[in-house]
Amino acid sequence: MTQTPLKILITGAGGMLGTDLSNALGREFDVVGLERRPVTHLATPYDICDLTQARKTREAILSHKPDLIIHAAAMTDVDYCEEHHDEALENNVGATESVVSAAGEIDAPVIFFSTDYVFDGKKKGEYDESDVPDPISFYGKTKRMGEEIILRDAKRAVIFRITWLFGIWGRCFPKSILRQAAEVKTMNVVHDQAGRPTWSWDLALAIQELLNKKREKILAPGREIFHLGNSGSVHWADYARFVLKEAGLSTVKIKEISSADLNRPAPRPANSVLSLKKAEKVLGLKLRPWKDAVTEFLPKLREALAAQEAKAKAQDAEKENTAS
Ligand SMILES: NC(=O)c1ccc[n+]([C@@H]2O[C@H](COP(=O)([O-])OP(=O)(O)OC[C@H]3O[C@@H](n4cnc5c(N)ncnc54)[C@H](OP(=O)(O)O)[C@@H]3O)[C@@H](O)[C@H]2O)c1
């Protein structure tokens, strides 16, 4: 007898991580997404649902009755959150409350993605899961509040704190460096924040591996936090240099500046390096070094951008033909 595949509901399915999760998990599980607005790049099915609307969120989740909910939706623009507290609370806290409450009604376990920004970044050495969070930005505060909801209210949940994401389907550092490299000969990049760049595709594959090899860790009652990311660490300026070198753009120079020079609305932790030991020991998850991930990512990004451009041109041509 064939087994019915696990039914997985992914919130924020059209975002950077959500799209990679949908693509990776959609290959072998029954995946449905929730997304705030239409997205043209998503190959798996999804419903439009604004998670800040509690009743609609409950209805959407109960109607699909998934075996597992992956809550990847969030308001992720850290500076915007700093200046728009109510919206940040609605999207990162209120939405998480609704998702967890509906998950409880159908007894579905929840995977929640949190962030290194729950820490103040003052620790010397890597942060492990037992370190006490003390966020310094409003975004970090809302993500910590989301964690607290999960830890208090969810019957079965795993929180993955992830860091410095890059990916094809969202705003990310390598894209921004390559965009600037087309316009300037020298760019200013901060040198006083360290972290682990992590490819959203590698995270999606790790979740897939987990569901195949250690599903009981996710489905079992209880709540647990794990740190997860590509291995190795770097500061932003060296990260930028590596991206430029790999893209064959080493003639563009990096001028190192401090976070104070950059003067962004939200403060960032100086140390964002999370220990990956627990995920490796307990879940058997060990992601490759971030440099290997970036090296594989850059050509994929070029292909994706070329495909997007070709699609846009074809759509324009079609519009012109229809109009004439
Ligand atoms: N990016 C990072 O460096 C990073 C680091 C650590 C942790 N994380 C966490 O990882 C997760 C995924 O991040 P990401 O970078 O993939 O984010 P992202 O690209 O910004 O995607 C988030 C998605 O969630 C959707 N969304 C937000 N609020 C929603 C709502 N109220 N209703 C429905 N959809 C909503 C967004 O839609 P709209 O675009 O329409 O708002 C977007 O498609 C988040 O929980 C984030 O906090 C990210």
The ligand as a MOL file (V3000), in Angstrom:
LIG
                    3D

  0  0  0     0  0            999 V3000
M  V30 BEGIN CTAB
M  V30 COUNTS 48 52 0 0 0
M  V30 BEGIN ATOM
M  V30 1 N 16.4220 37.1320 5.4090 0
M  V30 2 C 17.2280 36.8530 6.4310 0
M  V30 3 O 18.4320 37.1950 6.4150 0
M  V30 4 C 16.6990 36.1360 7.6470 0
M  V30 5 C 17.5770 35.9120 8.7210 0
M  V30 6 C 17.1050 35.2480 9.8390 0
M  V30 7 C 15.7980 34.8230 9.9050 0
M  V30 8 N 14.9610 35.0580 8.8720 0 CHG=1
M  V30 9 C 13.5690 34.5780 8.9900 0
M  V30 10 O 13.3510 33.5990 7.9810 0
M  V30 11 C 12.0040 33.6620 7.5010 0
M  V30 12 C 12.0150 33.8170 5.9950 0
M  V30 13 O 12.7160 35.0170 5.6600 0
M  V30 14 P 12.8550 35.5000 4.1480 0
M  V30 15 O 14.1060 36.2660 4.0600 0
M  V30 16 O 12.5770 34.3830 3.2130 0 CHG=-1
M  V30 17 O 11.6640 36.5470 4.0860 0
M  V30 18 P 10.9920 37.2660 2.8250 0
M  V30 19 O 11.7540 36.9910 1.5730 0
M  V30 20 O 10.7500 38.6650 3.2270 0
M  V30 21 O 9.6310 36.4870 2.7070 0
M  V30 22 C 8.6290 36.5820 3.6670 0
M  V30 23 C 7.3230 36.3180 2.9570 0
M  V30 24 O 6.2820 36.3550 3.9290 0
M  V30 25 C 5.2140 37.1180 3.3820 0
M  V30 26 N 4.4450 37.7280 4.4430 0
M  V30 27 C 4.8740 38.6090 5.3630 0
M  V30 28 N 3.8670 38.9810 6.1520 0
M  V30 29 C 2.7740 38.3140 5.7000 0
M  V30 30 C 1.4160 38.2950 6.0830 0
M  V30 31 N 0.9630 39.0640 7.0580 0
M  V30 32 N 0.5750 37.4950 5.4000 0
M  V30 33 C 1.0110 36.7250 4.3910 0
M  V30 34 N 2.2700 36.7090 3.9630 0
M  V30 35 C 3.1440 37.5060 4.6240 0
M  V30 36 C 5.9050 38.1950 2.5620 0
M  V30 37 O 4.9890 38.7620 1.6630 0
M  V30 38 P 5.1350 40.3220 1.2800 0
M  V30 39 O 6.4150 40.4270 0.5310 0
M  V30 40 O 3.9290 40.5900 0.4790 0
M  V30 41 O 5.1680 41.0570 2.5770 0
M  V30 42 C 7.0120 37.3760 1.8920 0
M  V30 43 O 6.5690 36.7540 0.7120 0
M  V30 44 C 11.3600 34.8390 8.2660 0
M  V30 45 O 10.6730 34.3230 9.3630 0
M  V30 46 C 12.5430 35.6610 8.7480 0
M  V30 47 O 12.2310 36.3660 9.9270 0
M  V30 48 C 15.3830 35.6920 7.7370 0
M  V30 END ATOM
M  V30 BEGIN BOND
M  V30 1 1 1 2
M  V30 2 2 2 3
M  V30 3 1 2 4
M  V30 4 1 4 5
M  V30 5 2 4 48
M  V30 6 2 5 6
M  V30 7 1 6 7
M  V30 8 2 7 8
M  V30 9 1 8 9
M  V30 10 1 8 48
M  V30 11 1 9 10
M  V30 12 1 9 46
M  V30 13 1 10 11
M  V30 14 1 11 12
M  V30 15 1 11 44
M  V30 16 1 12 13
M  V30 17 1 13 14
M  V30 18 2 14 15
M  V30 19 1 14 16
M  V30 20 1 14 17
M  V30 21 1 17 18
M  V30 22 2 18 19
M  V30 23 1 18 20
M  V30 24 1 18 21
M  V30 25 1 21 22
M  V30 26 1 22 23
M  V30 27 1 23 24
M  V30 28 1 23 42
M  V30 29 1 24 25
M  V30 30 1 25 26
M  V30 31 1 25 36
M  V30 32 1 26 27
M  V30 33 1 26 35
M  V30 34 2 27 28
M  V30 35 1 28 29
M  V30 36 1 29 30
M  V30 37 2 29 35
M  V30 38 1 30 31
M  V30 39 2 30 32
M  V30 40 1 32 33
M  V30 41 2 33 34
M  V30 42 1 34 35
M  V30 43 1 36 37
M  V30 44 1 36 42
M  V30 45 1 37 38
M  V30 46 2 38 39
M  V30 47 1 38 40
M  V30 48 1 38 41
M  V30 49 1 42 43
M  V30 50 1 44 45
M  V30 51 1 44 46
M  V30 52 1 46 47
M  V30 END BOND
M  V30 END CTAB
M  END
